[in-house]
Amino acid sequence: MRITCPHCGARDSREFSYLGDAKTARDGDFASVYLRDNPAGAHTELWQHVMGCRAWLEVVRNTSTHEVLSIREAGK
Amino acid sequence: MKYSVLEILRQGLTGNKGWQPLWRNPGPKPAYDVVIIGGGGHGLATAYYLAKTHGIRNIAVLEKGYIGGGNVGRNTTIVRADYGQKGNSAFYSHSLKLWQGLSAELNYNVMFSPRGLLELCHSDGQLEAYNRRANMIAAQGDQVEMLDRAGVQAYAPYLGFDSARFPIRGGLLQRTAGTARHDAVAWGYARAADRLGVDILQKCEVTGIDIANGKLQGVQTSRGVIRAKKLAICVAGRSSQVAGMAGMRLPIESHVLQAFVTEGLKPFINTVINFGVGHFYISQSDKGGLVFGGDLDGYNSYAQRGSLSQVEHVAEAGMSMIPALGKARLLRSWGGIMDMSMDGAPIIDKTHIKGLYFNGGWCYGGFKAIPASGSAYARLIATGSLPDYAAAYRLSRFESGQLINEEGTGAQPGLH
């Protein structure tokens, strides 16, 4: 699987660290810490380019095919 | 038909023409007392124990594909009872006891082979941790022993004792652990349940769950509507989707775990080796193939295949602990979908909907759990309460804080 970092270009997924569902509000309540939509299909998730520019990326990826649908820098 | 030596003789003398299919292939009835979604190991075991122990015979098991085609046929077949956390240890201890009598119980050879399980230790700290765990396992009455370096060398001489990075300092050995034939477990439970009158409905996919006023009515399936007094979800790899049909959100993420098998070799690996630091585990099948696996790829996936980077990682971990592995040729690899719970332990519980039950979140440990999971789930469905050995697997534990976090990694399923 390759992830196209907006800063560094297409890179091996090994360079990235995975956090999980980006839509989960991380405000510390029970549902946001523990419950997940866990869709089979388009999933908006956070990856960090730890072995590159270290930017946090918001990636939309199809969990049934691993196809990356869109990528943008998180929080922007 | 009961299998016996006499039956083999009789069939042999009559041209082997009397053997029957292992289970019937009935059409769906309009209504059942209990409908189980998922014809994997856990679902079939649940049906069997409901019929055998609790006398409920009007049961259907709905399977989207075919029996043995899901995760029960995609695992590395390891059976062990070496858990350390309260809640887990008693459960897996009970499951191992059920494995020991399973072939006789089902009148079907599941080829349970207690060939032992060796967990390797590479540092003082790890030895201390495993000594503590061994004491806990011994205290609950299960077989366990600690080996020193010489003991490991005598037991498994093919390991890499020259490794500078991971020197072998000792190991935890459970001689009663081992492997079983995964297909036979599915087939054995299916046949035994069928003999007790359970309808196994293959190619029957659930498309909706009917609920009215907070009470279960039945299920919509690809083979029509089926009414049910009780509905039991038991679908490894699709828990979130099926529970979603009842409006539930689960503390589960689905991840891919890859496994591998080499060409058939002469007897080489005499036991199950668990190289925990590299997250690598291996055994040799009765056919001779070396069956091994590694860690999760680490991202949400339903694709049943993983990344090549993880293949490389598993190969490196294997080579670092068993250098001779490099001579073997890989026959095939595959991925299975693991429903990873937020604390790494499973869930067996009622839901907030009357008549709807949930069993899932087995992470990558579901195979060894099949007998105890089925028997606990059957008891819950039949009587409304879980047996003591499974009482910790409540869905509410995530909210109440009574987590069973064996790995200590927090609510990060990709790290369990």
Interface residues (C-beta under 8 A of the other chain):
Chain A: M1 D12 S13 R14 Y18 G20 D21 F30 A31 V33 Y34 L35 R36 D37 N38 P39 A40 H43 E45 R61 T63 S64 T65 H66
Chain B: R238 S240 Q241 R249 L250 P251 I252 E253 S254 G298 Y299 N300 S301 Y302 A303 S307 S309 M342 F398 E399 A411 Q412 P413 G414
